[in-house]
Amino acid sequence: MSKLGTHLACVCKSSPKQDGPHGSKGVAVGSALSLCDYGIPVEKKKILIVDEEGFGKVCSALLQMDGFRAERLGHLAELNSGIAVEDYGLIITSYPYGSHLFDRVRGKDIPMLVLSDCLNNDLLEDLKAVDKSYCMVKPIDYDKFNDLVGQMLSGTGLAQGGCKIV
């Protein structure tokens, strides 16, 4: 078994499988998509969650249950303590809480997923300035969220130089 397969054993062997959307056997019956469907080298794709304490904990726990490597920062001050955004394969934050992250990600090849209660011109301008940005409007559908995270980490469906509203 490959290093990836070994790392994902708990995700891919935890329940009966059915054919996934890409013909793989990585989807548990009745569950959201897992890392197996995307062939993501997990050891290289950490997710940074920068959000308020409550949502950050829930988001991190849900992503980790699906095999994603998620780290969270509950306080904005932690971000200024030497954390390099380049060490992450995806950044998830909410708007306006994490609006300062746009400047840190701008010009870097790091996808960013922004969760927002609503859309406004300031948010749209910030999203357009980041090469690989997506915005999900709350309330979040967890299955769509999980699928989008997998796509963003694997690099599928990411358009350069713009944003996508989901």
C-alpha positions in Angstrom: 0.0 0.0 0.0 1.3 3.5 -0.9 2.2 6.1 1.8 -1.0 7.9 0.7 -3.1 4.8 1.0 -1.7 4.0 4.4 -2.3 7.5 5.6 -5.9 7.4 4.4 -6.8 3.9 5.6 -9.1 5.2 8.2 -10.9 7.4 5.7 -11.1 4.8 2.8 -11.8 1.6 4.8 -14.2 2.8 7.4 -17.4 1.9 5.6 -18.7 0.1 2.5 -17.9 1.9 -0.7 -19.6 2.6 -3.9 -18.2 4.0 -7.2 -17.3 7.7 -6.8 -17.9 10.5 -9.3 -14.6 9.6 -11.0 -15.0 5.9 -11.0 -13.0 5.3 -7.8 -14.0 3.3 -4.8 -13.3 6.0 -2.3 -16.8 7.2 -1.3 -18.5 5.7 1.6 -22.2 5.0 0.9 -24.2 8.1 1.9 -21.2 10.2 2.8 -19.5 13.3 1.4 -16.5 12.9 -0.9 -13.3 11.9 0.8 -9.6 12.5 -0.1 -9.5 9.2 -1.9 -11.6 10.7 -4.7 -9.0 13.3 -5.4 -5.7 11.5 -5.0 -4.5 14.3 -2.7 -1.0 13.8 -1.2 -2.2 14.7 2.3 1.3 15.1 3.8 1.8 18.1 1.5 -1.6 19.8 1.7 -2.3 21.4 5.0 -5.4 23.6 5.4 -5.1 26.8 7.5 -8.4 27.9 9.1 -8.4 31.5 10.3 -11.8 32.2 12.0 -13.6 32.8 15.2 -13.0 30.2 17.9 -16.3 28.4 17.6 -16.6 27.9 13.8 -12.8 27.3 13.5 -13.1 24.3 15.9 -16.1 22.8 14.2 -14.6 23.4 10.7 -11.3 21.8 11.7 -12.9 18.8 13.3 -15.2 18.1 10.3 -12.3 18.4 7.9 -10.1 16.2 10.0 -12.9 13.5 10.2 -12.7 13.4 6.4 -8.9 13.0 6.4 -7.9 16.5 5.7 -4.9 18.0 7.7 -6.4 21.2 9.2 -4.8 23.7 11.5 -6.7 26.6 13.0 -5.9 30.0 14.3 -8.5 31.3 16.6 -6.9 34.7 17.2 -5.7 37.0 14.5 -2.6 37.8 16.5 -1.4 34.2 16.0 -1.1 34.9 12.3 1.5 37.6 12.9 3.7 35.2 15.0 5.7 33.9 12.1 3.1 31.7 10.4 4.0 31.4 6.7 0.9 31.1 4.5 3.1 29.4 1.9 3.2 26.3 4.1 -0.5 25.6 3.4 -2.3 24.2 0.4 -5.5 26.1 1.2 -6.6 28.9 3.5 -10.2 29.0 4.8 -11.5 32.1 6.5 -14.7 34.1 7.0 -15.4 37.6 5.8 -14.9 40.2 7.3 -13.0 38.4 10.1 -10.1 37.3 7.9 -10.2 40.1 5.4 -6.6 41.0 6.2 -5.5 37.7 4.7 -6.1 38.9 1.2 -2.9 41.0 1.3 -0.9 38.0 2.6 -2.2 35.6 -0.1 -2.2 38.1 -3.1 0.4 37.1 -5.7 1.0 33.7 -4.2 -0.2 30.3 -5.6 -2.4 29.5 -2.6 -6.1 28.9 -3.0 -8.4 30.8 -0.6 -11.9 29.8 0.5 -13.9 32.7 2.0 -17.2 32.1 3.9 -19.5 35.1 4.1 -23.0 36.0 5.2 -23.5 38.1 2.1 -21.7 39.6 -0.9 -20.7 43.2 -1.2 -18.4 45.2 -3.5 -15.4 45.2 -1.1 -15.5 41.4 -0.8 -15.8 41.0 -4.5 -12.8 43.3 -5.2 -10.7 41.4 -2.6 -11.7 38.1 -4.1 -10.8 39.2 -7.6 -7.3 40.2 -6.4 -6.5 36.7 -5.3 -5.6 34.3 -8.1 -7.5 31.3 -6.8 -10.4 32.4 -4.6 -13.8 31.0 -3.9 -16.6 32.4 -1.8 -19.3 30.3 -0.2 -22.4 32.2 1.1 -23.7 31.0 4.5 -25.4 28.9 5.5 -22.8 26.3 4.3 -23.9 23.0 2.8 -21.3 20.6 4.3 -21.3 18.2 1.4 -20.6 21.1 -1.1 -18.0 22.5 1.3 -16.2 19.2 1.6 -16.3 18.7 -2.2 -15.0 22.2 -2.9 -12.1 21.7 -0.3 -11.1 18.5 -2.1 -11.2 20.2 -5.5 -9.2 23.2 -4.3 -6.5 21.0 -2.7 -6.2 18.8 -5.7 -6.1 21.8 -8.1 -9.2 20.7 -10.1 -11.6 23.3 -11.1 -9.5 26.3 -10.1 -9.5 29.2 -12.4 -6.5 31.5 -12.5 -7.0 35.3 -12.0 -10.4 35.5 -10.6 -13.0 34.3 -8.1 -15.8 31.9 -8.1 -19.0 32.3 -6.0 -20.4 29.0 -4.8 
